[in-house]
Amino acid sequence: MTPSPPAPTTLTDLEERAAEAARARAYGDDALIVCDRLVRIFSTDGVEVQALQGLDLLVREGELTALVGASGSGKSTLLNILAGLDTPSAGRATVAGYDLLAMNAASRLRYRRETVGFIWQRTSRNLLPYLTAAQNVALPMRLRRGGVGSRRRQRERARELLDLLGLAEARDRHPAQLSGGEQQRVAVAVALANHPSVVLADEPTGELDTATAEQVFAALRRANAELGTTIVVVTHDQGVSEQVSRTVSIRDGRTSTETLRRTEPDAGGGESRVSREYTTIDRSGRLQLPPEFTEPLAIRDRVRLELRPQHIEVHPDDEH
Ligand SMILES: Nc1ncnc2c1ncn2[C@@H]1O[C@H](COP(=O)(O)OP(=O)(O)OP(=O)(O)O)[C@@H](O)[C@H]1O
């Protein structure tokens, strides 16, 4: 039997199509970082690894976001893409208006020098050993297209940034004369040198003890609060992730849950920190249920949903 021809397009169909297109346009319109169904596949020796499997993430201007997740979940892959160091296999990724899938070599270089600042975990990777702290901070300004301001202005900005991060004493010292924590704080100043839209940090406190890690993280928080810089930091450190207002957790190459924290007045007239955990719904409406919820109820292949006026109920499959 031949299939019947498609029904004629009605006005309602057209209106629905227009509304759907408008919804699609709206995704991430107000965000500085937009990852939309991002995929990154690595092929080595004929074996494919799907490091990112359709990851959705929005980060708004001025946010300080921590990314957490098990080893191999895709955090570094995501950060490298956002830094312009790697290119996604599919999906959409934009940062401050740059389309990360469609940049040519020249705009990629400009993006990396002017739009993002990056801090690596290994302290030795962030700074040039033969330059002083102040010279390290001034270097990105000199490398920027046309340079930013006069040499004098560059030196002034380097000094201002080092002062802001509590490193006035370290100005004329070389990295070898600085502690690991001080080096990472200088690296924060280097990342901020060119007024980037976003600073990305991959485990910046991974090599440090807890007290020193706290100082480095305080420097990132200060940059966020006082300069308004949007910051995305990958961390394994529970203590660090609890200090940010938003923690996004990545599982198997997708965002899975999110914790939002804020300070609220409490009954005793003081203030207390309130945190709330959310599960991410992806662009196709898929929801990942965390094992803490599924395992106690022996939820496996399917669930029954019921729509209530203010919420949705998820029931275990009661057919078995
Ligand atoms: N260049 C590469 N070539 C092949 N596979 C890679 C490459 N980079 C990452 N992978 C794989 O992609 C997956 C995600 O890796 P990624 O480094 O992003 O994870 P991660 O969450 O940052 O882990 P960790 O916390 O251990 O740093 C892993 O399975 C990893 O082995």
The ligand as a Gaussian input file, in Angstrom:
#p B3LYP/6-31G(d) Opt

LIG

0 1
 N       43.027000      13.191000      23.046000
 C       42.290000      12.155000      23.377000
 N       42.317000      11.027000      22.635000
 C       41.539000       9.954000      22.952000
 N       40.700000       9.909000      24.003000
 C       40.643000      11.011000      24.789000
 C       41.427000      12.182000      24.517000
 N       41.143000      13.113000      25.468000
 C       40.226000      12.552000      26.285000
 N       39.924000      11.297000      25.882000
 C       38.939000      10.389000      26.516000
 O       37.729000      11.101000      26.646000
 C       37.110000      10.810000      27.892000
 C       36.913000      12.092000      28.698000
 O       38.179000      12.581000      29.094000
 P       38.389000      13.931000      29.925000
 O       39.871000      14.145000      30.064000
 O       37.611000      15.019000      29.302000
 O       37.745000      13.562000      31.326000
 P       37.817000      14.337000      32.716000
 O       36.444000      14.367000      33.249000
 O       38.498000      15.651000      32.532000
 O       38.727000      13.356000      33.577000
 P       39.794000      13.713000      34.751000
 O       38.979000      14.198000      35.919000
 O       40.456000      12.397000      35.005000
 O       40.733000      14.757000      34.216000
 C       37.992000       9.786000      28.571000
 O       37.485000       8.507000      28.274000
 C       39.343000       9.986000      27.916000
 O       40.095000       8.794000      27.925000

